[in-house]
């Protein structure tokens, strides 16, 4: 968890996670963040899976906050890729900004390592 700026008496935080877009033969695409288990979305295209995942991730994080749970710590891209080699077709960096005050997600596509 990284403090970004201070707003009134609250520290605004940012977490940066790795989101993988996956595809197996005869399946839709699906997106997940290995460091945030339990949140997956699918779609007929990678773009559709990512769009669905954006909404699903917002709901998932809001549920964690309502249950007074904290976001799991994110791993680096190298750590995620090393633990899951080759099972994805696209990779994104997802910035989760200020989950306790005003949730904001920012997706940035990264080049697939390899």
MARGUVO-185833 format. One record per residue (C-alpha): residue number from 0; residue in three letters; x, y negated, z. Coordinates in Angstrom, 3 decimals. Each point is the difference from the previous one (the first is absolute). Layout:
{pt NUM 'ALA' {X Y Z}}
...
This chain:
{pt 0 'UNK' {0.000 0.000 0.000}}
{pt 1 'UNK' {1.485 -3.329 -1.068}}
{pt 2 'UNK' {-1.237 -3.365 1.267}}
{pt 3 'UNK' {-0.634 -2.289 -2.953}}
{pt 4 'UNK' {-1.172 -3.268 1.570}}
{pt 5 'UNK' {-1.740 -1.163 3.108}}
{pt 6 'UNK' {-3.613 -1.172 -0.285}}
{pt 7 'UNK' {-1.377 -1.574 3.177}}
{pt 8 'UNK' {0.931 2.484 2.764}}
{pt 9 'UNK' {0.146 3.073 -2.249}}
{pt 10 'UNK' {2.982 1.333 -1.900}}
{pt 11 'UNK' {-0.962 0.881 -3.538}}
{pt 12 'UNK' {1.491 3.355 -0.959}}
{pt 13 'UNK' {0.899 1.743 -3.227}}
{pt 14 'UNK' {0.589 3.707 -0.625}}
{pt 15 'UNK' {1.431 1.187 -3.315}}
{pt 16 'UNK' {-0.958 3.530 -1.062}}
{pt 17 'UNK' {0.598 2.199 -3.034}}
{pt 18 'UNK' {-3.105 1.057 -1.960}}
{pt 19 'UNK' {0.250 2.949 -2.385}}
{pt 20 'UNK' {-2.271 0.631 -2.972}}
{pt 21 'UNK' {-0.156 3.734 -0.616}}
{pt 22 'UNK' {-1.273 2.205 -2.836}}
{pt 23 'UNK' {-0.168 3.760 -0.308}}
{pt 24 'UNK' {-1.151 1.884 -3.120}}
{pt 25 'UNK' {-3.802 0.073 -0.306}}
{pt 26 'UNK' {-0.567 -2.577 2.767}}
{pt 27 'UNK' {-0.741 -3.688 0.292}}
{pt 28 'UNK' {2.703 -2.376 1.175}}
{pt 29 'UNK' {0.116 -0.659 3.717}}
{pt 30 'UNK' {1.742 -2.548 2.205}}
{pt 31 'UNK' {1.253 0.257 3.540}}
{pt 32 'UNK' {2.506 -1.444 2.440}}
{pt 33 'UNK' {1.900 2.908 1.538}}
{pt 34 'UNK' {0.635 -2.059 3.149}}
{pt 35 'UNK' {-3.734 -0.643 0.540}}
{pt 36 'UNK' {-1.569 3.458 -0.044}}
{pt 37 'UNK' {-3.695 0.488 -0.601}}
{pt 38 'UNK' {-0.530 -2.669 -2.645}}
{pt 39 'UNK' {-0.170 1.149 -3.636}}
{pt 40 'UNK' {-1.882 -1.264 -3.051}}
{pt 41 'UNK' {-0.328 1.407 -3.490}}
{pt 42 'UNK' {-0.874 -1.184 -3.489}}
{pt 43 'UNK' {0.008 1.075 -3.637}}
{pt 44 'UNK' {3.036 -2.246 -0.614}}
{pt 45 'UNK' {2.884 -1.140 2.174}}
{pt 46 'UNK' {-1.480 -3.501 -0.020}}
{pt 47 'UNK' {-3.403 1.275 1.129}}
{pt 48 'UNK' {1.580 2.028 2.799}}
{pt 49 'UNK' {1.939 -3.042 1.199}}
{pt 50 'UNK' {-3.100 -2.209 -0.119}}
{pt 51 'UNK' {-1.980 2.531 2.041}}
{pt 52 'UNK' {2.906 0.396 2.391}}
{pt 53 'UNK' {0.125 -3.739 0.682}}
{pt 54 'UNK' {-3.575 0.095 1.358}}
{pt 55 'UNK' {0.522 3.304 1.839}}
{pt 56 'UNK' {3.176 -1.239 1.671}}
{pt 57 'UNK' {-1.726 -3.175 1.221}}
{pt 58 'UNK' {-2.752 2.079 1.612}}
{pt 59 'UNK' {2.501 2.453 1.467}}
{pt 60 'UNK' {2.135 -2.746 1.569}}
{pt 61 'UNK' {-3.041 -1.842 1.356}}
{pt 62 'UNK' {-1.084 3.284 1.624}}
{pt 63 'UNK' {3.419 0.393 1.613}}
{pt 64 'UNK' {-0.175 -3.541 1.365}}
{pt 65 'UNK' {-3.564 0.509 1.317}}
{pt 66 'UNK' {1.184 3.162 1.768}}
{pt 67 'UNK' {2.920 -1.948 1.533}}
{pt 68 'UNK' {2.520 2.106 -1.901}}
{pt 69 'UNK' {3.146 -1.418 -1.542}}
{pt 70 'UNK' {1.237 0.493 -3.523}}
{pt 71 'UNK' {2.656 2.697 -0.254}}
{pt 72 'UNK' {3.518 -1.269 -0.673}}
{pt 73 'UNK' {0.870 -0.123 -3.702}}
{pt 74 'UNK' {2.955 1.850 -1.469}}
{pt 75 'UNK' {2.253 -1.348 -2.735}}
{pt 76 'UNK' {-0.636 0.870 -3.628}}
{pt 77 'UNK' {3.081 2.233 0.064}}
{pt 78 'UNK' {-1.330 1.938 2.991}}
{pt 79 'UNK' {-3.442 0.488 -1.559}}
{pt 80 'UNK' {1.369 1.086 -3.380}}
{pt 81 'UNK' {2.519 2.378 1.617}}
{pt 82 'UNK' {-2.792 1.705 1.929}}
{pt 83 'UNK' {-2.295 0.238 -3.056}}
{pt 84 'UNK' {2.210 0.337 -3.101}}
{pt 85 'UNK' {-1.667 -0.086 -3.391}}
{pt 86 'UNK' {-3.612 0.547 1.034}}
{pt 87 'UNK' {-1.170 -3.453 -1.070}}
{pt 88 'UNK' {-0.349 -1.953 -3.243}}
{pt 89 'UNK' {0.053 -3.577 1.305}}
{pt 90 'UNK' {1.243 -1.677 3.135}}
{pt 91 'UNK' {-1.073 -3.260 1.630}}
{pt 92 'UNK' {1.113 -2.096 2.919}}
{pt 93 'UNK' {-2.999 -1.009 2.127}}
{pt 94 'UNK' {0.258 -2.912 2.377}}
{pt 95 'UNK' {-2.586 0.184 2.764}}
{pt 96 'UNK' {-0.179 -3.510 1.371}}
{pt 97 'UNK' {-1.525 -0.854 3.362}}
{pt 98 'UNK' {-2.197 3.056 0.697}}
{pt 99 'UNK' {-1.257 -1.409 3.329}}
{pt 100 'UNK' {-1.094 -3.470 -1.115}}
{pt 101 'UNK' {-0.712 -0.062 -3.732}}
{pt 102 'UNK' {0.880 3.069 -2.031}}
{pt 103 'UNK' {1.699 -0.610 -3.315}}
{pt 104 'UNK' {1.557 2.585 -2.324}}
{pt 105 'UNK' {2.519 -0.708 -2.729}}
{pt 106 'UNK' {0.968 2.759 -2.491}}
{pt 107 'UNK' {3.203 -0.238 -2.068}}
{pt 108 'UNK' {0.898 2.658 -2.564}}
{pt 109 'UNK' {3.532 1.385 0.290}}
{pt 110 'UNK' {2.080 1.951 -2.485}}
{pt 111 'UNK' {-0.114 3.724 0.614}}
{pt 112 'UNK' {3.355 1.089 1.432}}
{pt 113 'UNK' {1.847 2.634 -1.903}}
